[in-house]
């Protein structure tokens, strides 16, 4: 039986990134380091919830979440997060996006952003969270750097 170990990485920017071990039937979560992003992710969660409605219909739902801090000098009003889905071999299965909206002041810590998606991704093992875009109160936008283009799903063999 495969047993995952917790991996902790100390990044040069002083950030600590942990990859949670995959639980039996669970999903490992990780945070993509983005030291230049105006919003820093402090928590990334993912899990599968099995749902039965009592009338013979059942399905699974992917529940995800991101906690973050506005580290910019400006008030942000929307943050778009990319959640990259991969299998145990590191092959990208796809991307989903979650958006947090409000008025997030400089230094504000925001938690409780949760999203659910009923699509299924066979072989899903890892969800990696990153900041895709940030919209500021003044109308300016921080884009994901061009060198970090969104990956495309890997073809299934």
C-alpha positions as CSV (number, residue, x, y, z in Angstrom):
1,X,0.0,0.0,0.0
2,X,1.3,3.5,-0.9
3,X,1.8,5.8,2.0
4,X,2.4,9.5,1.3
5,X,4.6,11.6,3.5
6,X,4.2,15.2,4.4
7,X,6.7,17.4,2.5
8,X,7.6,20.8,3.7
9,X,9.6,23.2,1.5
10,X,11.2,26.4,2.7
11,X,11.2,28.9,-0.2
12,X,13.9,31.6,-0.7
13,X,11.2,34.3,-0.3
14,X,10.7,33.1,3.3
15,X,7.4,31.3,2.5
16,X,6.7,27.9,3.9
17,X,4.8,25.5,1.6
18,X,3.4,22.2,2.8
19,X,2.0,19.5,0.7
20,X,-0.5,17.5,2.7
21,X,-0.4,13.7,2.4
22,X,-3.1,12.1,0.3
23,X,-5.5,10.4,2.6
24,X,-7.2,7.1,1.6
25,X,-9.5,8.3,-1.1
26,X,-8.3,11.9,-0.4
27,X,-6.6,14.6,-2.2
28,X,-3.3,16.3,-1.5
29,X,-3.3,20.1,-1.6
30,X,-0.4,22.5,-2.4
31,X,0.2,26.2,-2.9
32,X,2.1,27.4,-6.0
33,X,4.7,29.9,-4.8
34,X,4.1,33.3,-6.3
35,X,6.3,35.8,-4.3
36,X,5.5,38.7,-6.6
37,X,1.7,38.3,-6.5
38,X,-0.2,41.1,-4.7
39,X,-2.3,38.4,-2.9
40,X,-0.6,35.5,-1.1
41,X,-2.4,32.3,-0.5
42,X,-2.2,31.0,3.1
43,X,-4.4,27.9,2.8
44,X,-5.5,25.5,0.0
45,X,-8.0,22.8,0.7
46,X,-9.6,20.1,-1.4
47,X,-11.7,17.0,-0.7
48,X,-14.3,14.7,-2.2
49,X,-17.7,14.5,-0.7
50,X,-20.0,11.6,-1.6
51,X,-23.6,12.7,-1.8
52,X,-26.8,10.6,-1.9
53,X,-30.1,12.3,-2.1
54,X,-32.1,9.4,-0.7
55,X,-33.9,8.7,-3.9
56,X,-31.3,6.4,-5.4
57,X,-29.2,9.2,-6.9
58,X,-25.7,9.6,-5.7
59,X,-22.7,11.6,-6.9
60,X,-19.4,12.9,-5.8
61,X,-18.6,16.6,-5.3
62,X,-15.2,18.3,-5.3
63,X,-15.1,20.8,-2.4
64,X,-12.2,23.3,-2.6
65,X,-11.2,26.4,-0.6
66,X,-8.6,29.1,-0.5
67,X,-7.5,31.5,2.3
68,X,-5.5,34.5,1.4
69,X,-4.0,37.8,2.4
70,X,-3.9,41.1,0.4
71,X,-0.2,42.0,0.5
72,X,-0.5,44.8,-2.0
73,X,-0.6,48.6,-1.2
74,X,-4.1,48.8,-2.9
75,X,-7.6,47.6,-2.0
76,X,-8.5,44.6,-4.1
77,X,-12.2,43.9,-5.0
78,X,-11.9,40.5,-6.8
79,X,-9.3,37.7,-6.7
80,X,-9.5,34.9,-9.2
81,X,-7.8,31.6,-8.1
82,X,-6.7,28.8,-10.4
83,X,-7.0,25.3,-9.0
84,X,-4.9,23.0,-11.1
85,X,-6.0,19.3,-10.9
86,X,-3.4,16.6,-11.3
87,X,-3.2,12.8,-10.9
88,X,-0.6,11.0,-8.8
89,X,1.9,11.1,-11.7
90,X,1.8,14.8,-12.0
91,X,-0.2,14.8,-15.2
92,X,-2.6,17.9,-15.3
93,X,-6.2,16.8,-15.6
94,X,-7.6,20.3,-15.9
95,X,-8.1,23.6,-14.1
96,X,-11.1,25.1,-12.3
97,X,-11.4,28.7,-11.0
98,X,-12.8,30.2,-7.9
99,X,-13.4,33.9,-7.3
100,X,-13.5,35.9,-4.1
101,X,-15.2,39.3,-4.3
102,X,-15.5,42.1,-1.7
103,X,-13.3,45.0,-0.6
104,X,-10.0,43.5,0.7
105,X,-7.9,46.2,2.4
106,X,-4.1,46.1,2.5
107,X,-3.1,43.4,5.0
108,X,-6.6,41.9,5.2
109,X,-6.6,38.2,5.9
110,X,-9.5,36.5,4.2
111,X,-10.6,32.9,5.0
112,X,-13.7,30.8,4.2
113,X,-13.7,31.0,0.4
114,X,-15.2,27.7,-0.6
115,X,-16.4,26.3,-3.9
116,X,-18.0,23.0,-4.9
117,X,-18.0,21.4,-8.3
118,X,-19.9,18.2,-9.3
119,X,-17.7,17.3,-12.3
120,X,-15.5,14.3,-11.7
121,X,-11.8,13.9,-12.6
122,X,-10.8,10.2,-12.6
123,X,-7.5,9.8,-10.9
124,X,-7.5,13.2,-9.2
125,X,-4.8,13.2,-6.5
126,X,-3.5,16.8,-6.2
127,X,-5.0,20.2,-6.2
128,X,-2.5,23.1,-6.6
129,X,-3.8,26.6,-5.8
130,X,-2.5,29.8,-7.3
131,X,-3.5,33.4,-7.9
132,X,-4.6,34.0,-11.5
133,X,-5.8,37.6,-11.5
134,X,-6.5,40.4,-9.0
135,X,-8.8,43.4,-9.7
136,X,-8.1,46.5,-7.6
137,X,-10.6,49.2,-6.5
138,X,-8.9,51.7,-8.8
139,X,-9.7,49.5,-11.8
140,X,-6.2,48.2,-12.4
141,X,-5.6,44.4,-12.8
142,X,-2.7,42.2,-11.8
143,X,-2.5,39.4,-14.4
144,X,-0.8,36.1,-14.0
145,X,2.7,36.6,-15.4
146,X,3.0,35.6,-19.1
147,X,5.7,33.0,-18.3
148,X,3.2,31.0,-16.3
149,X,0.7,30.2,-18.9
150,X,-2.2,28.1,-17.9
151,X,-1.5,24.4,-18.5
152,X,-3.6,22.4,-20.8
153,X,-5.0,19.0,-19.8
154,X,-2.8,16.1,-20.6
155,X,-4.2,13.5,-23.0
156,X,-5.3,10.2,-21.5
157,X,-3.3,7.2,-22.8
